[in-house]
Amino acid sequence: MTHGILRLTGVRRLRDLLHHCFKNTPAGGAALLLSLAPAQGGEIWVTNEKDDTISVISTDTLEVIQTYETGERPRGVTFSQDYSRLFIAASDSNAVQVMDPDTGKILNDLPSGEDPEQFVLHPDDVHLYIANEDDAITTVVDTISRKVVAQIDVGVEPEGMAVSPDGKIAITTSETTNMAHWIDTETQELFANSLVDSRPRHAEFVKDGTEMWVSSEIGGTLTIFDTATQAEKAKIGFEVQGVHPDRVQPVGFELTTGDTHAFVALGPSNHVAVVNAETYEVEDYILVGRRVWHMAFNGDRSQLFTTNGVSGDVTVIDVASRKPIKSIKVGRFPWGAAYRPTP
């Protein structure tokens, strides 16, 4: 163990020295530092709606290395901060399941409310905010005591969930009401409602929480809000050459390191859009599998893994070149995705 610590310390000192030497040449310095950084293995965990399973993909080999059974119709998926627990929205089982990712064993079910779709874990690593599509509520569950803390009335068919980096605000999007609902996490009450385009699906806080983004599936747009005022800042539309506008349906999205660019899944258009997060302009479109839903980055965000529901596979995108490099067969109708580092 001592030798390992000494080697790590030596690498850190060398990296610090190189950073000092190359601070005036960012591109060269960054490339050298990246080449010295130890490779971090990892896994992408993908929920398969029709098979009631989770496929585990190695980010090193780009192959499925394990498949675990879950409750009925698994959709949303996320890890605890230490990656020791995996939360799975088993929609048709009316439960959020807690899995031990080391064994694949279901540890317990949480009282999630009816038809949980998406959820988000609060920065306190304890409270889970869950969208209950059939009940028009957001359920807040204490994942340690396994008790419901609050149930908050929102719009019809809640779907997307987000929480601000400081943990003070939660967002629920309602597909039929076409709104983003702003929740004070201290009082567990709504304090604002923002109209968006038809059928909002996914929400994320961006740029250290100063912006909040919402995708609208049928409206075909991304709406950007100023978090402090809840005012709309911008709206992004999409046009994929050769694809009818009705098939361009933004759902899940993820942002690169530094929140410089967003990769946006465009549903049955079978494309992912690349959006400049500063100018709000679409820079590129990437062809992936059929009916792309959600996505997750690997550890250093050099690769992006998209879940393609109809084709039953995951497309691996090289982020730097913006090119698909592999298709990985998983279960039927893959939906959610989450990353876990491995030792």
Helices and strands as residue ranges (DSSP letters): H 2-21, H 26-36, E 42-48, E 53-58, E 64-69, E 74-79, E 86-90, G 91-93, E 95-100, E 105-110, E 116-121, E 127-132, E 137-142, E 147-153, E 158-163, E 169-174, E 179-184, E 189-195, E 200-206, E 211-216, E 221-226, E 232-237, G 245-247, E 253-255, G 257-259, E 261-265, E 271-276, E 282-287, E 292-297, E 303-308, E 313-318, E 323-329, E 334-341
